[in-house]
Amino acid sequence: MKLDTKRLIIIPLTYNQLTKYIQVDGSLEKELEVNFFPRNVPPELADAFIKTIFPAVANEKNNYFFSTLWTIILKKKNVMAGDLCFKGAPNEKGEIEIGYGTYDLFKGNGYMTEAILAIAKWAFEQQDICAIVAETDSSNIPSHRVLEKSGFKKYLYIENMIWWRLDKN
């Protein structure tokens, strides 16, 4: 399974690929047949791997696509440039939360907007999904721009966090 856009290929990682992702030793890039580009795993993502992603992907009762990390590959350079994930299955209202990050060298090129539009299209083709939500720090202006360009609207403010929403249709 992969999503294909004009400039990107977006692939949901298997459990074995996730273990290679966190090792940051080039083994995932070799398996995906992409060029190695030095990257790091931020502490909050490493923590999410241990507490959430690994257990969720290992649980066969979960929908794998809503539990794993999806990697973003630039077609032109054949390198990984960022990641997206859903934070679990849709809730009882049909809402699903998305998280994302672009590697520093690739920020500011519209790649994440393109990736979010592709994964949102895919998500809305799935049963029971009515809306995609995202949470950003109120000071994270680049992330706000990505969400705005992807059609998300602000709908909730809690302390220094802004919640965004993209409704189906």
C-alpha positions as CSV (number, residue, x, y, z in Angstrom):
1,M,0.0,0.0,0.0
2,K,1.2,3.5,-0.8
3,L,-0.1,6.9,-1.6
4,D,1.3,8.6,-4.7
5,T,1.2,12.3,-5.4
6,K,2.9,14.6,-7.9
7,R,6.1,14.8,-5.8
8,L,5.7,12.2,-3.1
9,I,5.3,8.6,-2.2
10,I,3.7,8.0,1.2
11,I,4.1,4.5,2.8
12,P,2.7,3.1,6.0
13,L,5.5,1.3,7.8
14,T,5.2,-2.3,9.1
15,Y,6.2,-3.3,12.6
16,N,9.6,-4.5,11.3
17,Q,10.1,-1.3,9.3
18,L,9.3,0.8,12.4
19,T,12.0,-1.0,14.4
20,K,14.4,-0.1,11.6
21,Y,13.1,3.5,11.5
22,I,14.0,4.0,15.2
23,Q,17.5,2.5,14.7
24,V,18.4,5.3,12.3
25,D,21.2,3.1,10.8
26,G,20.2,3.2,7.1
27,S,18.5,-0.2,7.3
28,L,15.1,1.2,6.6
29,E,16.3,3.3,3.7
30,K,18.0,0.2,2.3
31,E,14.8,-1.8,2.6
32,L,12.7,1.0,1.0
33,E,15.3,1.4,-1.7
34,V,15.8,5.1,-1.0
35,N,18.9,7.1,-0.5
36,F,20.2,7.4,3.0
37,F,19.8,10.9,4.5
38,P,20.9,11.5,8.1
39,R,17.9,12.0,10.3
40,N,17.2,11.9,14.0
41,V,14.2,10.7,16.0
42,P,13.0,13.5,18.2
43,P,12.5,12.6,21.9
44,E,8.7,13.0,21.7
45,L,8.6,10.7,18.7
46,A,10.8,8.1,20.4
47,D,8.5,8.2,23.4
48,A,5.5,7.8,21.2
49,F,7.1,4.7,19.6
50,I,7.5,3.1,23.0
51,K,4.2,4.1,24.6
52,T,1.9,4.1,21.6
53,I,3.0,3.1,18.1
54,F,4.8,-0.2,18.8
55,P,2.0,-1.6,21.1
56,A,-0.7,-0.4,18.7
57,V,0.8,-1.8,15.5
58,A,1.6,-5.1,17.3
59,N,-2.1,-5.4,18.3
60,E,-3.8,-7.3,15.5
61,K,-7.2,-6.0,16.7
62,N,-6.2,-2.4,15.7
63,N,-6.4,-1.1,12.1
64,Y,-2.8,-1.0,11.2
65,F,-3.1,2.0,9.0
66,F,-4.4,4.1,11.9
67,S,-1.6,2.9,14.3
68,T,1.6,3.2,12.3
69,L,3.9,5.9,11.0
70,W,3.6,6.8,7.3
71,T,6.9,7.9,5.8
72,I,7.1,10.6,3.1
73,I,9.5,9.9,0.3
74,L,10.5,12.7,-2.2
75,K,10.3,11.1,-5.7
76,K,12.9,13.5,-7.2
77,K,15.6,13.0,-4.6
78,N,14.5,9.5,-3.5
79,V,14.9,10.3,0.2
80,M,12.6,10.2,3.2
81,A,11.6,13.8,4.0
82,G,9.1,13.5,6.9
83,D,6.4,11.4,8.5
84,L,2.7,11.4,9.3
85,C,0.6,9.3,11.6
86,F,-3.0,8.9,12.8
87,K,-3.3,8.8,16.6
88,G,-5.5,5.7,16.7
89,A,-8.8,4.7,15.2
90,P,-11.7,7.1,14.7
91,N,-13.7,8.0,17.8
92,E,-17.4,7.5,18.2
93,K,-18.0,10.8,16.3
94,G,-15.9,9.6,13.3
95,E,-13.0,11.9,14.1
96,I,-9.4,10.9,13.7
97,E,-6.4,12.8,14.9
98,I,-3.3,13.4,12.7
99,G,0.3,14.1,13.6
100,Y,3.1,15.1,11.3
101,G,6.6,16.3,10.9
102,T,9.0,17.4,8.1
103,Y,12.7,16.8,8.5
104,D,14.5,20.2,8.8
105,L,16.2,20.2,5.4
106,F,12.9,19.8,3.6
107,K,10.8,22.3,5.5
108,G,9.2,25.2,3.6
109,N,8.7,23.4,0.3
110,G,5.0,22.4,0.6
111,Y,5.7,18.7,1.0
112,M,3.7,18.3,4.2
113,T,0.7,20.1,2.8
114,E,0.8,17.7,-0.2
115,A,1.2,14.7,2.1
116,I,-1.7,15.8,4.4
117,L,-4.0,16.4,1.4
118,A,-3.2,12.9,0.1
119,I,-3.6,11.1,3.5
120,A,-6.8,13.1,4.1
121,K,-8.2,11.9,0.8
122,W,-7.4,8.4,1.7
123,A,-8.8,8.7,5.2
124,F,-12.1,10.1,3.9
125,E,-12.4,7.0,1.6
126,Q,-12.4,4.8,4.7
127,Q,-15.6,3.8,6.5
128,D,-16.7,5.8,9.6
129,I,-14.3,8.8,9.2
130,C,-16.2,12.1,9.1
131,A,-13.4,14.5,10.2
132,I,-9.7,14.8,10.8
133,V,-8.4,16.9,13.7
134,A,-4.9,18.2,14.6
135,E,-3.4,19.9,17.6
136,T,-0.7,22.5,17.3
137,D,1.1,24.8,19.7
138,S,-0.2,28.3,19.3
139,S,3.3,29.5,18.4
140,N,3.9,27.0,15.7
141,I,3.1,29.3,12.7
142,P,4.6,27.0,10.0
143,S,2.3,24.1,11.2
144,H,-0.7,26.5,11.2
145,R,0.1,27.4,7.5
146,V,0.3,23.7,6.6
147,L,-3.1,23.0,8.1
148,E,-4.7,26.2,6.6
149,K,-3.4,25.3,3.1
150,S,-4.8,21.7,3.6
151,G,-8.3,23.2,4.3
152,F,-8.3,22.7,8.1
153,K,-10.2,25.3,10.3
154,K,-9.4,26.4,13.9
155,Y,-12.1,25.2,16.2
156,L,-10.8,25.1,19.8
157,Y,-8.3,26.9,21.9
158,I,-7.0,25.3,25.1
159,E,-4.2,27.2,26.9
160,N,-1.4,27.5,24.4
161,M,-2.8,24.8,22.0
162,I,-5.0,25.3,18.9
163,W,-7.2,22.5,17.6
164,W,-7.9,22.2,13.9
165,R,-10.6,20.3,12.0
166,L,-11.1,19.2,8.4
167,D,-14.6,17.8,7.7
168,K,-15.4,15.3,5.0
169,N,-17.0,17.0,2.0
